[in-house]
Amino acid sequence: MAQNKEDIVGLYSLGSHSPEGGSHLFVLENGKFVITYFGGVQVGQWKKERDHTFLFTPNVKTNQFELYGRHNKNIKDSLKISFMGFEESQNFVGLKKTKDDVHIMKQVFNEDANCFNYPYVEIFKKHTDIISFMTSNEEMKATIIDFDTKNFNDFIAYFFPSENEAYPFYAKLKENKLYLDENEYSEKHPLPAEGEDIEFIRAIANKNTSEDKIFCNPSYNKFEGNINDSYVFNKEKEAYIHPDYYTEGDEFKEDTYDNLSIIYEYQACTNDLSKNIDFKIEDKPIFQVNCR
């Protein structure tokens, strides 16, 4: 008898070569899957191809760069950018007023940067309508991504290395055993019926690859969860306040990365892709990072 679509739904141990723990595959009823491993997760879609054989296709981001912004009334003649993940490659940023201006790009980190100490936030003493990013690629000519700032002045920029992108893979299900190759298999176990772990898995499986908005505290620590469950929006501060934990002035304190008493909403900025265009590079990087 042919396998039914639901037969593959379950939890599978994928083993590990890491001392920190093994990885697990959660195959959900809605055609989505989540692989958990030390330090991260992989999310994607699964479908039945033929008898016993299933195709797993990981989600991948369309662009390597994403930019989120808000208007910060405490910044008057400047703009701020928090750089997330930019240490993973040789990346550049540029600011310009109009689309017709030449791209003048500045390297975010110096060559051979090491000994990183987060976060990395830079204040630029200028206003701009366009923020541009590009990454070094020896095999291709420059591709620059321009983002419309929407008159925001406080930004979070993300870089996602292409080498982290996963590829589709096939698996076979036989007698409640999932084979990723001919010799190695994993026994199927039922998905947990309840609990925080399975709730997290289902929530992350249903998240979009790119978000329309994100929520972060003043130190750019991302808030995960439903902001409306415990927070109240304060119009004067243009922020979400936790009434049980917030004290006046929390947003101006230093070293508050773990303080989630006040949360700001950042909206995704739209982008245009430009290939093989002229640009100039400034000499000095924004951040000089080296071990002493």
HELIX and SHEET records of a PDB file:
HELIX    1   1 LYS A    5  ILE A    8  5                                   4    
HELIX    2   2 PHE A   86  GLU A   88  5                                   3    
HELIX    3   3 SER A  162  ASN A  164  5                                   3    
HELIX    4   4 GLU A  196  ALA A  205  1                                  10    
HELIX    5   5 ILE A  227  SER A  230  1                                   4    
HELIX    6   6 ASP A  250  PHE A  252  5                                   3    
SHEET    1   A 8 GLY A  10  GLY A  15  0                                        
SHEET    2   A 8 SER A  23  VAL A  27 -1                                        
SHEET    3   A 8 LYS A  32  TYR A  37 -1                                        
SHEET    4   A 8 GLY A  40  ARG A  50 -1                                        
SHEET    5   A 8 THR A  53  PRO A  58 -1                                        
SHEET    6   A 8 PHE A 169  LYS A 174 -1                                        
SHEET    7   A 8 LYS A 177  TYR A 179 -1                                        
SHEET    8   A 8 TYR A 185  GLU A 187 -1                                        
SHEET    1   B 6 VAL A 121  PHE A 124  0                                        
SHEET    2   B 6 LEU A  79  MET A  84 -1                                        
SHEET    3   B 6 ASP A 154  PHE A 159  1                                        
SHEET    4   B 6 PHE A  65  ARG A  70 -1                                        
SHEET    5   B 6 ILE A 262  ALA A 268 -1                                        
SHEET    6   B 6 LYS A 213  CYS A 216 -1                                        
SHEET    1   C 7 VAL A 121  PHE A 124  0                                        
SHEET    2   C 7 LEU A  79  MET A  84 -1                                        
SHEET    3   C 7 ASP A 154  PHE A 159  1                                        
SHEET    4   C 7 PHE A  65  ARG A  70 -1                                        
SHEET    5   C 7 ILE A 262  ALA A 268 -1                                        
SHEET    6   C 7 ALA A 239  ILE A 241 -1                                        
SHEET    7   C 7 VAL A 232  ASN A 234 -1                                        
SHEET    1   D 6 ASN A 271  LYS A 275  0                                        
SHEET    2   D 6 THR A 143  ASP A 148 -1                                        
SHEET    3   D 6 ILE A 130  THR A 135 -1                                        
SHEET    4   D 6 ASN A  91  LYS A  96 -1                                        
SHEET    5   D 6 HIS A 103  GLN A 107 -1                                        
SHEET    6   D 6 PHE A 279  ILE A 281  1                                        
END                                                                             
